[in-house]
Structure formats: structure tokens, C-alpha cells
Amino acid sequence: MSARAHTPGLSTLKLHYKGDQIHAALIFSPNDMGAVIPLDKNSDGNISADEITLAQKPLENLAKNLLELSLDGKPLSLVETKLTHDENDNFRFDLQYEKQTGSLLKVVSKWINALPAGHRQFVSFHEGNKPALTEDLLDADSNIFTVTLNAAQTNAVRKSPSFAEFLVLGIKHILTGYDHLLFLFALLIVCDSFRSVAKIVTCFTIAHSITLALAT
């Protein structure tokens, strides 16, 4: 019998603004996708090429509701959708939106509420091929990202996620993962003082938060 630790609920959203179009690239793990639509049809623990082919069309249809974009309150039209499956089993959605007149871009990530509790989405915004102008970390309680489409005005519109945010994420992930709790319990059995307990719990939480930050 084999056992597998659950993976943290982390996805990425990369927004590119160039010319008269806005491009969004979202990457989800197989676990994320499995929460939205059943992929492992035969329940053998693996997603085969045939199962991916079967899921292609339903996922492309669902992709239309991945995001909701608007400029100054006016909805942006989705003009192109592309779904690919990479060598790491991740699913990538490339969405192309037609830009209208306006400056304040609002992005609502609609799938977060359909994903497992505690899921986070790392968002970055780029103008052309420049490095990210602003970044954020979204969740079910805060799934809206806003930015001004003018590099000169993006000062502190959003800040990059801090270590404190990842620390909180690490704590929540530990508390919602039975495998982590069992691991900690096994370690605590050999402790003979409260000080030892505090050291183990603190080090485990910080180490877990660092791995989440590095993964993102």
C-alpha cells in the first residue's frame, strides 16, 4: 500500500498587457483540476493520455468562466482560449481578452471558490515583456485583483506577498492536513519538555512556509 501527502493548493495567474490585448495564463495542478472535473475515470491514481483527451472539451468549456475581466467597470470579451497539458501534468489555460478604453483593470478569479479550502493563487501583472509590476496572493475570501494599466501609476497598487502571509498559509496548511498532524504527533512523542515541543512546532511551521513560498 502506498501513501501520498496532499499537495498545497497553489495555482498561478500571469497577466500580460500589450497593445490592444490582455493575455492571462493560468496553471493548475492535476489535484486542482480533479476538484473541478473528474479526471481519473478508472480511479487507478493516474491520469492517462486518454483521460486527458476526454477531459479536454469539458475543460475548454469551463475555461470561459475561469476569470472575469473589466476595464473601468466595462466587461472585456474573451476572444481566444487554449488549453495545454505539460510534462509535469500541470494544466495551462491561455486566455486572450480584447482591450477596451479604460485604465483600471479588475480581475475576478472565479474558480478559487470551486477549489479545495485553503487554495491560494499567486498573481503577477506584466506590461509587455517587462518584469512583474505588481503581485498578489488571492484566496476564496479575496479573489479580486486590480491594477492601473499605466506603469507610471502602478506604484504600490499591490504589494508582493510577504513572508508573514506565507507563514499564515503554512500554519493553515498544516492544520488542515492529517498527514502533517500525524507527523508532528510522532515527533512530539519523544519530547520530554514544553520547550522541545515549541521548538519542533515552530521549526516545522517555518520550514513548511518557506517551501510554499519557494514553490510559488
Backbone as JSON, one array per atom type, in Angstrom:
{
  "sequence": "MSARAHTPGLSTLKLHYKGDQIHAALIFSPNDMGAVIPLDKNSDGNISADEITLAQKPLENLAKNLLELSLDGKPLSLVETKLTHDENDNFRFDLQYEKQTGSLLKVVSKWINALPAGHRQFVSFHEGNKPALTEDLLDADSNIFTVTLNAAQTNAVRKSPSFAEFLVLGIKHILTGYDHLLFLFALLIVCDSFRSVAKIVTCFTIAHSITLALAT",
  "N": [[0.86, -1.2, 0.0], [0.57, 2.21, -0.83], [1.29, 5.59, 0.16], [0.44, 9.03, -0.14], [1.36, 12.32, 0.42], [-0.76, 15.17, 0.76], [-0.82, 17.8, -1.63], [0.0, 21.3, -1.49], [-2.58, 23.74, -2.03], [-1.99, 25.52, -4.56], [-2.0, 27.77, -7.22], [-1.19, 29.51, -10.29], [-1.49, 32.76, -11.75], [-0.81, 34.64, -14.47], [-0.7, 37.78, -15.78], [-0.64, 39.61, -18.78], [-0.22, 42.69, -20.33], [-0.44, 44.12, -23.4], [-0.33, 46.24, -26.07], [-3.37, 46.18, -27.76], [-4.52, 44.1, -26.44], [-5.15, 41.83, -23.71], [-3.56, 39.31, -22.03], [-4.01, 36.28, -20.31], [-2.57, 33.79, -18.34], [-3.11, 30.8, -16.8], [-2.16, 28.35, -14.45], [-2.71, 25.13, -13.28], [-2.54, 22.41, -10.96], [-2.83, 18.77, -11.32], [-4.38, 17.87, -9.13], [-5.83, 20.16, -8.5], [-7.4, 20.44, -10.81], [-8.81, 18.05, -10.7], [-10.59, 18.57, -8.68], [-12.42, 20.18, -9.85], [-13.39, 18.93, -12.16], [-13.93, 15.49, -12.73], [-11.07, 13.62, -13.42], [-9.56, 11.26, -13.28], [-10.84, 8.68, -14.43], [-10.95, 5.86, -14.16], [-10.12, 5.52, -11.6], [-7.48, 4.75, -10.85], [-5.42, 6.12, -9.76], [-3.77, 7.47, -11.49], [-3.52, 9.78, -14.22], [-4.29, 9.22, -17.4], [-3.25, 9.53, -20.9], [-5.47, 9.18, -22.53], [-7.54, 9.8, -20.76], [-7.03, 12.48, -20.33], [-7.54, 13.46, -22.86], [-10.3, 12.97, -23.01], [-11.17, 14.79, -21.12], [-10.56, 17.21, -22.22], [-12.37, 18.78, -23.87], [-14.59, 19.38, -22.05], [-13.13, 20.87, -20.14], [-12.21, 23.02, -21.66], [-14.61, 24.28, -22.19], [-15.36, 25.0, -19.59], [-13.37, 26.8, -19.11], [-14.14, 29.26, -20.0], [-15.32, 30.48, -17.9], [-13.34, 30.94, -16.08], [-12.1, 33.39, -15.4], [-13.04, 36.82, -14.75], [-12.91, 39.72, -16.39], [-12.59, 43.28, -16.39], [-12.6, 46.69, -17.53], [-12.48, 49.76, -16.1], [-15.01, 49.14, -15.11], [-16.31, 48.11, -17.34], [-17.08, 45.12, -18.96], [-14.68, 42.82, -20.35], [-14.24, 41.19, -23.47], [-13.79, 37.73, -24.07], [-11.66, 36.42, -26.4], [-10.11, 34.32, -27.29], [-9.25, 30.97, -26.41], [-7.08, 28.6, -25.01], [-5.98, 25.39, -24.15], [-3.49, 23.52, -22.58], [-1.46, 20.65, -21.7], [1.2, 20.0, -19.7], [4.58, 18.54, -19.37], [4.84, 18.09, -16.68], [2.41, 17.36, -15.79], [0.77, 19.48, -15.27], [-1.97, 21.73, -15.88], [-2.49, 24.17, -18.28], [-4.04, 27.18, -18.97], [-4.53, 29.44, -21.52], [-5.7, 32.56, -22.03], [-7.14, 35.01, -24.05], [-7.96, 38.38, -24.1], [-9.92, 41.06, -25.41], [-8.93, 44.36, -25.38], [-10.49, 47.3, -24.13], [-11.33, 50.82, -24.07], [-9.97, 52.39, -21.28], [-8.58, 52.36, -17.9], [-8.4, 51.23, -15.29], [-7.94, 48.05, -14.42], [-9.8, 45.24, -13.52], [-9.75, 42.09, -12.12], [-11.41, 39.14, -11.59], [-10.99, 36.14, -10.02], [-12.59, 33.34, -10.59], [-12.65, 30.6, -10.16], [-11.5, 29.91, -7.75], [-13.24, 29.59, -5.59], [-14.36, 27.15, -6.18], [-12.39, 25.34, -5.76], [-10.44, 23.23, -3.48], [-10.66, 23.96, 0.07], [-8.63, 26.55, 1.39], [-7.06, 26.96, -0.8], [-4.69, 28.84, -2.69], [-3.87, 31.52, -4.93], [-1.32, 32.72, -6.88], [-0.69, 35.83, -8.23], [0.58, 37.73, -10.93], [1.41, 40.76, -12.61], [2.19, 42.04, -15.77], [3.61, 44.4, -18.05], [3.98, 44.28, -21.4], [7.05, 42.72, -22.11], [8.27, 43.16, -19.72], [9.58, 42.84, -16.31], [7.53, 41.7, -13.53], [5.16, 44.1, -12.57], [3.52, 44.3, -10.4], [2.3, 42.2, -7.75], [0.28, 39.63, -6.2], [-1.52, 37.66, -3.73], [-4.14, 35.56, -3.93], [-7.25, 34.32, -2.51], [-10.12, 32.35, -1.44], [-11.6, 34.17, 0.04], [-10.67, 36.57, -0.81], [-10.63, 37.25, -3.82], [-10.16, 39.05, -5.86], [-8.33, 41.06, -8.08], [-6.78, 44.12, -8.74], [-5.47, 46.64, -10.92], [-3.75, 49.47, -12.3], [-3.55, 50.3, -15.68], [-1.05, 51.56, -16.45], [2.22, 52.07, -16.32], [3.43, 54.11, -14.9], [1.67, 54.66, -12.93], [1.42, 52.52, -11.26], [2.52, 52.43, -8.78], [2.79, 50.91, -5.77], [0.2, 49.85, -5.98], [-0.4, 47.24, -5.55], [1.16, 45.06, -3.24], [3.92, 42.75, -3.1], [3.38, 39.4, -1.96], [3.98, 38.92, 1.5], [6.43, 37.47, 3.8], [5.09, 36.92, 6.14], [2.48, 36.41, 5.28], [2.87, 34.01, 3.91], [3.68, 32.5, 6.07], [1.35, 32.33, 7.6], [-0.18, 30.93, 5.74], [1.27, 28.54, 5.72], [0.78, 27.6, 8.33], [-2.02, 27.23, 8.27], [-2.14, 25.27, 6.3], [-0.84, 23.14, 7.51], [-2.57, 22.62, 9.68], [-4.82, 21.74, 8.36], [-4.08, 19.41, 7.2], [-4.01, 16.04, 7.6], [-1.84, 14.33, 7.41], [0.38, 15.88, 8.06], [-0.25, 16.54, 10.7], [-0.17, 14.03, 11.93], [2.52, 13.45, 11.56], [3.74, 15.45, 13.11], [2.7, 14.68, 15.6], [3.97, 12.23, 15.96], [6.6, 13.11, 16.26], [6.36, 14.59, 18.59], [5.97, 12.7, 20.54], [8.42, 11.83, 21.44], [9.4, 13.95, 22.83], [10.41, 15.58, 25.87], [9.83, 17.89, 27.16], [8.16, 21.1, 27.42], [9.51, 23.08, 26.08], [10.96, 21.74, 24.1], [8.84, 20.8, 22.56], [7.76, 23.26, 21.63], [9.89, 24.17, 20.07], [10.03, 22.24, 18.0], [7.48, 22.43, 16.76], [7.5, 25.14, 15.95], [9.79, 25.24, 14.21], [9.0, 23.37, 12.26], [6.72, 24.59, 11.19], [7.76, 27.03, 10.15], [9.61, 26.03, 8.28], [7.86, 24.73, 6.55], [6.39, 26.88, 5.59], [8.37, 28.24, 4.19], [8.89, 26.43, 2.1], [6.46, 26.58, 0.73], [6.54, 29.24, -0.12], [8.81, 29.17, -1.8], [7.93, 27.35, -3.7], [5.88, 28.78, -4.92]],
  "CA": [[0.0, 0.0, 0.0], [1.36, 3.43, -0.9], [0.63, 6.79, 0.71], [0.93, 10.26, -0.77], [0.97, 13.53, 1.15], [-1.51, 16.1, -0.09], [-0.03, 18.94, -2.1], [-0.66, 22.57, -1.16], [-3.42, 24.28, -3.09], [-1.37, 26.71, -5.13], [-2.04, 27.92, -8.67], [-0.62, 30.8, -10.7], [-2.16, 33.57, -12.77], [0.12, 35.62, -15.01], [-1.41, 38.7, -16.66], [0.2, 40.41, -19.67], [-0.91, 43.76, -21.05], [0.38, 44.53, -24.52], [-1.1, 46.77, -27.19], [-4.82, 46.23, -27.61], [-4.99, 42.85, -25.87], [-4.71, 41.4, -22.39], [-3.4, 37.86, -22.02], [-3.97, 35.66, -18.98], [-2.12, 32.4, -18.33], [-3.36, 30.16, -15.5], [-1.59, 27.0, -14.35], [-3.28, 24.36, -12.18], [-2.04, 21.05, -10.8], [-3.88, 17.76, -11.55], [-5.28, 17.85, -7.98], [-6.75, 21.3, -8.65], [-8.35, 20.12, -11.87], [-9.68, 16.97, -10.26], [-11.62, 19.12, -7.8], [-13.39, 20.87, -10.7], [-13.97, 17.93, -13.05], [-13.26, 14.2, -12.52], [-10.1, 13.3, -14.48], [-9.15, 9.85, -13.14], [-12.09, 7.97, -14.65], [-10.89, 4.48, -13.68], [-9.69, 5.57, -10.19], [-6.25, 3.99, -10.63], [-4.41, 7.01, -9.19], [-3.01, 8.12, -12.56], [-4.31, 10.39, -15.29], [-3.71, 8.75, -18.67], [-3.41, 10.41, -22.07], [-6.87, 9.05, -22.99], [-8.38, 10.52, -19.81], [-6.81, 13.9, -20.6], [-8.26, 13.75, -24.11], [-11.73, 13.01, -22.68], [-11.45, 15.98, -20.31], [-10.16, 18.41, -22.96], [-13.51, 19.61, -24.28], [-15.27, 19.96, -20.88], [-12.29, 21.88, -19.5], [-12.2, 24.21, -22.53], [-15.9, 24.96, -21.97], [-15.32, 25.61, -18.26], [-12.37, 27.87, -19.11], [-14.81, 30.54, -20.27], [-15.72, 31.06, -16.61], [-12.19, 30.99, -15.18], [-11.86, 34.76, -14.96], [-13.95, 37.89, -15.17], [-12.09, 40.91, -16.53], [-13.3, 44.5, -16.76], [-11.83, 47.93, -17.53], [-13.36, 50.84, -15.62], [-16.37, 48.62, -14.93], [-16.86, 47.55, -18.57], [-16.58, 43.75, -19.15], [-13.83, 42.56, -21.5], [-14.64, 39.99, -24.2], [-12.81, 36.66, -24.25], [-11.6, 36.19, -27.84], [-9.41, 33.07, -27.61], [-8.96, 30.09, -25.28], [-6.21, 27.48, -25.35], [-5.66, 24.53, -23.01], [-2.38, 22.59, -22.82], [-1.08, 19.79, -20.58], [2.65, 19.93, -19.84], [5.27, 17.32, -18.96], [4.7, 17.94, -15.22], [0.99, 17.06, -15.56], [0.01, 20.7, -14.99], [-2.88, 22.2, -16.92], [-2.29, 25.6, -18.53], [-5.07, 27.86, -19.75], [-4.15, 30.72, -22.09], [-6.92, 33.29, -22.37], [-6.88, 36.29, -24.7], [-9.09, 39.31, -23.96], [-9.82, 42.27, -26.23], [-8.91, 45.54, -24.53], [-11.32, 48.45, -24.46], [-10.83, 52.07, -23.5], [-10.04, 52.41, -19.82], [-7.29, 52.24, -17.25], [-8.43, 50.39, -14.1], [-8.24, 46.66, -14.74], [-10.27, 44.43, -12.41], [-9.75, 40.66, -12.46], [-12.04, 38.27, -10.59], [-10.63, 34.74, -10.22], [-13.85, 32.72, -10.2], [-12.52, 29.18, -9.84], [-10.96, 29.68, -6.41], [-14.31, 29.12, -4.71], [-14.68, 25.77, -6.51], [-11.24, 24.52, -5.41], [-10.43, 22.86, -2.06], [-10.47, 25.03, 1.05], [-7.23, 26.91, 1.63], [-6.33, 27.17, -2.06], [-4.17, 30.18, -2.94], [-3.46, 31.77, -6.32], [-0.31, 33.77, -6.98], [-0.97, 36.65, -9.41], [1.59, 38.73, -11.31], [0.96, 41.59, -13.73], [3.32, 42.48, -16.58], [3.36, 45.21, -19.25], [4.92, 43.79, -22.41], [7.97, 41.69, -21.62], [8.95, 43.67, -18.53], [9.35, 42.09, -15.08], [6.24, 41.96, -12.9], [4.98, 45.42, -11.97], [2.85, 44.12, -9.13], [1.95, 40.81, -7.47], [-0.65, 39.46, -5.09], [-1.88, 36.3, -3.39], [-5.59, 35.52, -3.8], [-7.87, 33.15, -1.92], [-11.58, 32.36, -1.58], [-12.15, 35.37, 0.69], [-10.14, 37.75, -1.5], [-10.35, 36.72, -5.16], [-10.18, 40.15, -6.83], [-7.04, 41.72, -8.3], [-6.95, 45.35, -9.51], [-4.22, 47.32, -11.26], [-3.9, 50.54, -13.29], [-2.8, 49.97, -16.88], [-0.09, 52.61, -16.77], [3.36, 51.74, -15.46], [3.77, 55.24, -14.04], [0.68, 54.78, -11.87], [1.29, 51.26, -10.54], [3.24, 52.49, -7.51], [2.14, 50.37, -4.56], [-1.19, 49.45, -6.14], [-0.39, 45.99, -4.81], [2.48, 44.67, -2.78], [4.2, 41.33, -3.21], [3.04, 38.69, -0.74], [5.05, 38.96, 2.49], [6.72, 36.21, 4.47], [4.05, 36.7, 7.14], [1.34, 35.78, 4.62], [3.22, 32.62, 3.66], [3.72, 31.82, 7.37], [-0.04, 32.01, 7.92], [-0.58, 29.87, 4.82], [1.9, 27.31, 6.19], [0.07, 27.15, 9.53], [-3.33, 26.72, 7.84], [-1.94, 24.03, 5.54], [-0.52, 22.09, 8.48], [-3.75, 22.32, 10.47], [-5.84, 21.08, 7.53], [-3.5, 18.21, 6.6], [-3.86, 15.0, 8.61], [-0.51, 13.72, 7.34], [1.27, 16.75, 8.81], [-0.57, 16.43, 12.12], [0.35, 12.74, 12.39], [3.98, 13.56, 11.59], [4.06, 16.24, 14.3], [2.38, 13.88, 16.78], [5.03, 11.24, 16.11], [7.77, 13.79, 16.78], [6.11, 15.07, 19.96], [6.0, 11.57, 21.46], [9.77, 11.68, 22.0], [9.78, 15.18, 23.55], [10.25, 15.47, 27.3], [9.6, 19.2, 27.77], [7.39, 22.04, 26.6], [10.47, 23.82, 25.23], [11.23, 20.9, 22.93], [7.61, 20.83, 21.74], [7.67, 24.58, 20.98], [10.93, 24.25, 19.04], [9.66, 21.39, 16.87], [6.32, 23.01, 16.06], [7.93, 26.38, 15.3], [10.69, 24.94, 13.09], [8.23, 22.69, 11.22], [5.84, 25.58, 10.55], [8.58, 27.95, 9.35], [10.15, 25.28, 7.14], [6.75, 24.48, 5.62], [6.06, 28.17, 4.96], [9.43, 28.53, 3.23], [8.7, 25.59, 0.91], [5.32, 27.13, -0.01], [7.0, 30.46, -0.78], [9.71, 28.79, -2.89], [7.13, 26.71, -4.74], [5.21, 29.85, -5.66]],
  "C": [[0.89, 1.24, 0.0], [0.57, 4.59, -0.33], [1.25, 8.01, 0.08], [0.45, 11.45, 0.03], [0.22, 14.47, 0.23], [-0.63, 17.29, -0.44], [-0.75, 20.23, -1.74], [-1.46, 23.1, -2.34], [-2.88, 25.59, -3.59], [-1.49, 26.69, -6.65], [-1.45, 29.28, -9.02], [-1.46, 31.44, -11.79], [-1.19, 34.66, -13.21], [-0.62, 36.48, -16.04], [-0.42, 39.54, -17.46], [-0.66, 41.44, -20.39], [0.01, 44.25, -22.16], [-0.51, 44.98, -25.67], [-2.58, 46.8, -26.89], [-5.38, 44.93, -27.04], [-4.42, 42.6, -24.48], [-4.7, 39.88, -22.38], [-3.3, 37.36, -20.58], [-3.56, 34.21, -19.13], [-2.31, 31.85, -16.92], [-2.82, 28.74, -15.53], [-2.14, 26.34, -13.09], [-2.66, 22.97, -12.15], [-3.17, 20.06, -11.11], [-4.87, 17.69, -10.38], [-6.3, 18.98, -8.05], [-7.83, 20.98, -9.67], [-9.33, 19.04, -11.46], [-10.79, 17.43, -9.33], [-12.73, 19.79, -8.61], [-14.13, 19.89, -11.6], [-13.23, 16.62, -12.85], [-12.34, 13.87, -13.72], [-9.74, 11.81, -14.47], [-10.38, 8.96, -13.22], [-12.09, 6.55, -14.07], [-10.36, 4.37, -12.25], [-8.45, 4.72, -9.91], [-5.12, 4.86, -10.06], [-3.56, 7.72, -10.2], [-3.96, 8.71, -13.59], [-3.65, 10.05, -16.62], [-3.94, 9.76, -19.78], [-4.85, 10.36, -22.58], [-7.81, 9.83, -22.07], [-8.24, 12.03, -19.99], [-7.56, 14.33, -21.84], [-9.75, 13.87, -23.85], [-12.1, 14.29, -21.93], [-11.22, 17.28, -21.06], [-11.34, 19.33, -23.26], [-14.26, 20.19, -23.09], [-14.46, 21.06, -20.21], [-12.24, 23.16, -20.33], [-13.5, 25.0, -22.35], [-15.92, 25.67, -20.61], [-14.37, 26.8, -18.22], [-12.98, 29.25, -19.36], [-15.22, 31.25, -18.98], [-14.58, 31.09, -15.6], [-12.04, 32.37, -14.55], [-12.98, 35.68, -15.42], [-13.14, 39.18, -15.19], [-12.95, 42.11, -16.93], [-12.34, 45.68, -16.69], [-12.77, 49.07, -17.2], [-14.81, 50.39, -15.55], [-16.98, 48.01, -16.17], [-16.25, 46.17, -18.83], [-15.74, 43.62, -20.42], [-14.23, 41.23, -22.14], [-13.49, 39.01, -24.31], [-12.8, 36.27, -25.72], [-10.9, 34.88, -28.21], [-9.09, 32.28, -26.34], [-8.11, 28.92, -25.75], [-5.86, 26.71, -24.09], [-4.54, 23.57, -23.4], [-2.07, 21.83, -21.54], [0.41, 19.54, -20.7], [3.24, 18.63, -19.29], [5.2, 17.07, -17.46], [3.26, 17.66, -14.8], [0.18, 18.3, -15.17], [-0.87, 21.07, -16.17], [-2.73, 23.71, -17.05], [-3.41, 26.12, -19.44], [-4.52, 29.21, -20.22], [-5.4, 31.41, -22.62], [-6.55, 34.67, -22.93], [-8.13, 37.16, -24.62], [-8.85, 40.55, -24.81], [-9.95, 43.49, -25.33], [-9.84, 46.63, -25.06], [-10.67, 49.7, -23.88], [-11.01, 52.04, -21.99], [-8.67, 52.21, -19.21], [-7.3, 51.3, -16.04], [-8.89, 48.98, -14.46], [-8.64, 45.91, -13.46], [-10.37, 42.98, -12.87], [-10.35, 39.88, -11.3], [-11.68, 36.83, -10.92], [-11.77, 33.88, -9.68], [-13.72, 31.26, -9.77], [-12.07, 28.92, -8.42], [-12.02, 29.11, -5.46], [-14.68, 27.66, -4.97], [-13.55, 24.81, -6.14], [-11.24, 24.21, -3.91], [-10.14, 24.04, -1.14], [-8.99, 25.28, 1.3], [-6.43, 27.14, 0.37], [-5.9, 28.63, -2.19], [-3.76, 30.31, -4.41], [-2.52, 32.97, -6.36], [-0.5, 34.5, -8.3], [0.18, 37.61, -9.66], [1.09, 39.46, -12.54], [2.18, 42.17, -14.44], [2.82, 43.38, -17.72], [4.41, 44.83, -20.26], [5.76, 42.66, -21.85], [8.74, 42.12, -20.38], [8.7, 42.75, -17.33], [8.01, 42.5, -14.45], [6.21, 43.34, -12.25], [4.34, 45.32, -10.59], [2.42, 42.67, -9.0], [0.97, 40.75, -6.31], [-0.92, 37.98, -4.87], [-3.38, 36.28, -3.11], [-6.04, 34.25, -3.09], [-9.38, 33.29, -2.04], [-12.21, 33.61, -0.98], [-11.69, 36.66, 0.02], [-9.68, 37.31, -2.9], [-10.38, 37.79, -6.25], [-8.82, 40.84, -6.87], [-7.29, 42.96, -9.16], [-5.59, 46.0, -9.76], [-4.53, 48.39, -12.31], [-3.0, 50.26, -14.48], [-1.92, 51.13, -17.34], [1.06, 52.44, -15.8], [3.68, 52.87, -14.49], [2.82, 55.34, -12.84], [0.55, 53.51, -11.04], [2.01, 51.26, -9.2], [2.37, 52.0, -6.36], [0.66, 50.1, -4.73], [-1.4, 48.13, -5.41], [1.03, 45.7, -4.37], [2.67, 43.18, -3.0], [3.83, 40.65, -1.9], [4.22, 38.65, 0.23], [5.29, 37.58, 3.09], [5.65, 35.88, 5.5], [2.84, 36.01, 6.53], [1.62, 34.31, 4.34], [3.29, 31.84, 4.97], [2.32, 31.41, 7.78], [-0.54, 30.88, 7.04], [-0.01, 28.53, 5.26], [1.18, 26.73, 7.4], [-1.28, 26.54, 9.15], [-3.19, 25.38, 7.13], [-1.62, 22.88, 6.47], [-1.77, 21.65, 9.23], [-4.82, 21.6, 9.68], [-5.31, 19.82, 6.87], [-3.24, 17.15, 7.66], [-2.48, 14.37, 8.6], [0.51, 14.54, 8.12], [1.04, 16.61, 10.32], [-0.05, 15.11, 12.7], [1.87, 12.77, 12.51], [4.42, 14.34, 12.84], [3.81, 15.44, 15.58], [3.47, 12.85, 17.05], [6.3, 11.87, 16.69], [7.59, 14.17, 18.26], [6.17, 13.94, 20.99], [7.35, 11.47, 22.17], [10.22, 12.91, 22.78], [9.51, 15.03, 25.05], [10.03, 16.82, 27.99], [8.81, 20.09, 26.83], [8.3, 22.8, 25.65], [10.77, 23.04, 23.96], [10.04, 20.89, 21.98], [7.53, 22.13, 20.95], [8.68, 24.69, 19.85], [10.54, 23.45, 17.8], [8.52, 22.0, 16.07], [6.72, 24.27, 15.31], [8.79, 26.11, 14.08], [9.93, 24.28, 11.94], [7.36, 23.68, 10.46], [6.63, 26.53, 9.66], [9.12, 27.26, 8.12], [9.07, 25.05, 6.09], [6.37, 25.76, 4.88], [7.09, 28.53, 3.91], [9.25, 27.7, 1.95], [7.53, 26.08, 0.06], [5.74, 28.39, -0.78], [7.89, 30.14, -1.97], [8.94, 28.14, -4.04], [6.42, 27.73, -5.59], [6.2, 30.63, -6.51]]
}
